[in-house]
Amino acid sequence: MLCETHTDDQLYASDVSTGIEKGSELIMGSANEVYESTLQQLIQLRLSLLRLHKTLLDLEREAYERTHGRLDNSYEVLQLVMRDPWFAWLHSLSELVVQIDEMLDAKKPLKESEVVAVIDQARVLLTPSETGSGFQKKYFSSLQQSPDVVLAHYEVVKHMGAFGATGEKNGQDA
């Protein structure tokens, strides 16, 4: 359950599982649903981004192994993912997930506008394009190659769907 104060529009995301404390004065009200749904949207987006990331990693690993031979263990895969240019395009997606994790773990208040901004950032990043950024080009190609990537992409888009491109939620100000 989320709580709000009369003095600000910030959320503490320090304890997502048991609830969110907002300031020292806790008040229940209709605005709680907006905050709670926004936070839940962020959590669901994070989970779907993790699934998408794993799907993309699996696809890239298969392609890498076709070219360079079988990888022997998880440590070798991890080292390649972190350092090899072959996997570098996935770093921006990894960084987005880390950014969301940091937001959820932060001790400082989490603003509704910050949540909307990270959702908009995900939307921009995950716009596939033949002529876009390095990530967008590779992502476009991955979507063409793998039905699993298409399904994972759909899940991410579904969780971003409640928010408009300008940060409006279901026609309401976020």
N, C-alpha and C positions, 0 to 999 in steps of 0.2 A: 504494500500500500504506500502510495506517495502522499506527502504532506506539503503544505505550502504555508508561507508566512504572508503577512500583509505588506512586508517591506521590500521584497524583491521577487524576481522570477527565476531563481536559481534552484537547481536540484543537486543534492549530494548523491553521487553514484558509488559511494564507498561500500554499500552493502546491498547489492541488487537482490540477493536471495531472500532477505528478511524484510526489505522495505527501504525506503529512502527518507532520510531525515532532512528537513529543510529548515535551517536556522534554529533558533532556540524556542520559538513559539510555533507549536504545531496546530494547524487548523485543517479540518476536513472540509471539502467543498467540491463543487462541480468542476472546477479547474483541475482537480486531481486526475480525472480521466484523461485529459489532454496530456498532462505530464507523464502519466503512467503509460499511456499508449505510445507516446514518443520514445520513452526509454525502452519499452518492449520492442518497438520497431528497430531500435538500434541493436538490441541484443539479437533479434532474429536476423537482422542484416549481417551481423558479425558471424553467426553460425553458418549462414548460407555462403558468405564470402570464404569461410574456411573450407567448406565442401567444394566450392569452385576452385580454390587454390589447390587443393589436393587433386582434383580432377585434371587440372592443367599440368601439375607436376608429374602425374602419372603419364599423361600424354607425352610430355617432353622427355621424360625418362625413357619411354619406349623408343622415341625417335633417336635419342642420344645412343641408346644401346644398339640400335640397328646400324648406326654409323661407326661407333667406337668399340663395340663389343659389350658383353654383359658386365654389369656392375656387381661386385661380390657381396657388398654389405651396406647397411644403412648409413654407417659412418662415411663411407666413400660417396654415397649419394648426397648426404648433407654437405660435405665439403664442396662438391661440384655445384650444388644449388647456391651456396654462399659465394663461390669464387669464380666459377667458370662462366665465360661470356655467353655460352649456350643458354643458360638459365637466367641471365641478367634481366631480361625483360619482365620476369615475374616479381622482381624486387618491389616495384611500385605497388603491386597488390599486397605483398607481404607487409609493406610499410603502412598501408591503409588499415590492415587488420591490427597491427601494433598500435596505431593511433587510436583506434576504437577501444582496444584493451586498456590503454593508458587513460582514456576518458572514463571508462567504467571503474577503474581502480583508483582514480584521483581522490585525494582527500579534500580538495577544494571544490567549491560548488560547480556543478555542471549546468550550463545555461541551455535553455531550449534552442537558442540560435546556433550554439555549437553543434548540437545533435543534427539539426537541419543542414548545417554546413558540411558535415562529414557525409551525410547521405547524398547531398548534391555532388560532393567530390567523388563518391563512388559511382554516381550516375555518369559523370563526365569520363572517368577512367574507363568504365565498362561500356562505352559506346564504341562498338567495333567499326573500323574504317580501313579500307584498302589504302587510303592516302594519309591517315592520321599519324599520331605519334608512334614511336617504336612499339609500345605496348598495344596500342589500338590496332596496328597492322598485324602483329602476331596473334592477337586475340581474334581478329577477323578470320585469319587463317585457321586457328584452332576450332572456331565455330563451324567452319566449312568441313573440317576433317572428322569431327567427333560428335556423335549424337549425345554422348555423356556430357560434353561441354555445353551443348545446347540446353540440356535439361538442367544443369547446374546454373547456367545463365538465367534461365526462366525463374528459378527459385529466388535468385538475387533480385531480379527485376520485380518479382511479386512483392518482395519485402520493401522495396523502394517505392512501390506503386502508390502508396497512400500519400506520398509527398509530391508536390509539384516541383518543377525544375527551379523555381525561384524561392523554394523554401516554404511554400504555403501547403498546409495540410488539409486535405479534403475541403478546399475552398476557404479555410479559416486561416487567420494569421497564426504562424507557428511561434 
